[in-house]
Amino acid sequence: MKKALLAAAGAAALFSAEAAAQTQPLAAPAAQTQPAYFTQYRSLRLERDAQGVLVASFNTNGGPLTFTAQDHTEFVDAFYRIAQDRGNKIVIFTGAGGDFIPGIDFASFGNVADPGVWSQVHDEGVQILENLANIRVPVIAAIEGRAHVHSEYALMADVIIAGQGATFNDLPHFAGGIVPGDGIFQTWSYRAGPGRAEGFLLNPFPLTAQRAMDWGVVNEVVPNGRALARARELAEIYLRAPEVTRRNTRAHFIQPLKERIVREVGYGLALEGASAAALVQSHSEQR
């Protein structure tokens, strides 16, 4: 009899607890947090939607990016973190303010004739491209306006979408007196062919989006202002494939270019460093 009373009391207590729980308001779901690294880079705005599409926008204070030595340093880590974060299912690189990367602050790099300064530039330059090559999900570049500095970042993408008014150029290298050795030759010769790349880099000019498409560099030319929207449309299509398929396809497509990057860019940057030192010396002699 005693056992029966205890069992009944226990059942009543359990029923009361369940009823009380049902009458309590449900706890609000935890807010979706973005990775800490999303806010760690001055010139790269990172935004990811619920499907895992990451949009990385180059910018200076929200406008077009003027590339600096600090960016050169920070992008090494940024591209590494983007590559290792499996929450990123598709990556889109674009620029803010109607341009991709239009300008560069040469003075921010300091005395490039100093071996210590160039050693850092050399190492970072290699790591930037290797880390881009190690992004193992489909990568799209959405180009508006001027891609006149580090256009090789765009050419590391699987697909390039360009607005009609977009132009590609190479302001920092041969026209400025130094060897185009930081990977821009490897990417342009891989996409457009060595003859076109050599002619373009020896005598740089604003290459139109349509001509870049004719050369096989750009995949689609869209109305101005539509490049990012089209990139998002393609991302939706790519997301229909299984994740392993997406990741392995990117790894397969980038491998030939990645081999060239690993094999050649360190050497190219060494040549570029020697030419930068010679340029600094010639300017000093002219004073």
N, C-alpha and C positions, 0 to 999 in steps of 0.2 A: 504493500500500500504506500509506504514511504517513497519507494523508488518511482512509483507511478506519479505521485504528487510532484517529485523533483523534475521528472521528465516533462510534465505539463507546464510547470513553471518555466523551464528552459525554453520550451517551444513558444510560450507566450512572449518571453523576453526577446527571442529572435524575431518573432513577427513584429513586435513593437519597433525594434531597431530598423527593420526593413521598411516599415511604413514611414518612420521618421526620415529615413534617407530619401524616400521617394518624394517627400514634401519639401526637401531642401532645394534651393535653386542650384542648378548645375554650375560648376565652376567655369569661368570663362577660359577658353583655350589660350594657351600661352602665345604671345605675339611672335610671329616668325622673325627670327633674328638673322641679320646678314652677317657674314664672316667679318671678323675684325679687320682683315687686310683691305676690305673694300674702301676704307676711309684713310688709308695710310699713305697715299701717294698724291702729291700736290697737283700733278698735271694729268692724272688719269682718273676719270669718274667711272665707277663701276656700278652697274645696276643689273639685277637679275630678276627675271619674272618667275612665276610659279612653275613654269615648265622647265626652268633651268637654262633659259636663253640669257647669256651674259652679254651686255652691251658695254664695251670699253671705249670711252670717248676721250681722245686727246684734247686738252684744253689748257689755256692760261687764264685763270680767274673767270672761267665760264665762256671765254671767247676763243678764237683761234690760237693754237699752240705756237709759242716761240720756244723752240727747243733749247734747253740749257744743259750744263754739266750735271746739275742736280737731277734732271730727268734721266740722263744717261745712266746715272747710278741707280736711281729708284726703279727704272724699268727692268733692270736685271731681276730684282726681287719680285716685282709685280708680275712679270710674265712667268716666273717660276711658280708663284702661288696660284695663278690662273691655271697652269698646267696640272698641278697636283691636286686641285680641288675637284673631286668627282661630282660635286653638286653642279658644276658647269657642264651642261649637256650640248650646247652650241655656243660658240664665241663669235661675236660680231665686233670688229674694230671699225671705228669711225672717228670723225673729228667734230669739234664744236664750232659754232659761229659760221657755218658755211664753208669751212676749209678742213682738209685732213691735217697736214702739217705744213704750214706755209713758210716758216722762217726759223732762223737759228741765231742764238746769241754766242758768237765765237769767243768773245772776251771772257765769258763765264768759265771757259776751260783752262784759263791761265796760260802759262808759258809751255806750249806744247813742244818746244825744243828741249825741255827738261826731261831726262829719261824717266824720272820718277812719275812725272805727270803723264807722260805717254804710256807708261806701263799700266797705269790704272785705266786709261782710255782703251788700250789694247785688250786688257782682260775683260772689261765690261762689254766691249763691242762683240767679242766672241760669245760671251755668256748670253747676251741679249738674243742673238739669233738662234743659238742652240736651245734656249728656253722657249722661244717661239716655235721652233721645230718640234719640241717635246709636248706641245699641246695636243692631246690625243682625242680630240673631238673635232667635228667639222668646223672650219674657220671661214668666216665670210668677211670681206672688207667692203665697207660702204663708203665710197669716195664722193665727196662734193668739193667743188672749188679746187684749191691748190694742194697737190701732193708733191711739194717741191723739195722737201727735206725728208730723208729716211723713207723714201717710197718703198724700199725693200721690206719694211714692216708690212705694207699692204700685199706685196708680192709673195709673202710667206703664207697667205691665205689660200684656201682651195678654190674659192670663187671670189671674183671682184666685180662688184656692181658700181657703176659710175654714173653720176649725173651728166647731162649733156654738156654742161659748162666746165666739167672737171678737166684739169690739166696735170700732167706729170712732168717733173723736171728734176735736175740734180744741181742745186745751187752750191753745196759746200765743197765739191771736190775739184775736178780738173779746171773748171772755170775760175775757181778760187785759188788754184796753184798747188793742189795736193792730189795724190793718187786716189782714185775711187776704189779703195781697198777694203771697205768695211762690210762687204757683202752685197753691195748694190750691183756689182758686176755679175756675181754669181746668180743673183735672182733674176736680173734682166736678161742675161744670156740664156738662162734656163727657160724663161717664159717666152722670150721674143726671138732667140737665136743669137749666137755670138756676133755675127756681122752687124746686125741692127744695134745690139747693145754697145759694141765698141764705138760705132759712129755716133750714137746718142750720147754716150758718156764723154767722148772727146770733144763734142761740140753740142753741149746741152741746149735745149730749147723747150718751150712749153708744148709738150706732146698732148694733143687733144684726146678726149675719151674715145672718139670714134676711131682715130688712128691707132690708139692703143688696142682697141678691139680688133682692128684689122691685123695688127701684129700678133694677136693671140694672147695678149696680156689681160685685157678686160673681157669678161664673159657677157655682160649685158650693159647697154647704155639706156638710161631711163630719163624721164623729164627731170629737170633740176628740182631738188628738194625731195625726190622720191627714192633715193638710194637706200636709206635706212629702212623705209617701209617695205621695199622689195626684199631686202635682206631678211626682214622678219617673216615675210611670206615664204621664202625659201627655208628658213629655219623650221617653220611649221611642217613643211614637206619632209625635211630630213628627220624630224622627230617621229615620224611614222615607222621608221625602221627600228629594230631592236637596238638597245644601247651598245651591246658588244659589236654589232655590225657597224654602227656609226663610228665607234672608237677605232676598230680595226681598219676601216676604210681610210680614215684620216692617216693612220700610221702607215698604211700601204702607199697612199698617194704622196706623202711628204718624204718618204725614205730616200728617193734619188737625190732630191734637193738637199736633204739633211746630210747626206754623205759628202756633198760638195762643200756645204757650210763647215763641217767638221774638218775636212781635209784642207781647205783653201783659205778660210777667212783669217786665221791667225797669221798666216804668211802675208796676206794682203794688207792687214793692219800694220805689220812690221814695215812694209814698203811705204805705207801711208805715213807712218811716224817719221821715217827718214826724210820724206819729202816735206813734211810739216816743219821739221827742224831746218831744212834748207831754205824754206820760205821765210821763216823767222830771221834767219841769218841774212838773207838777201835784203829784207826790209831794214835790218839794222845797218847794213853797209850803205844803204841809200840815204840815210839820215845825215 
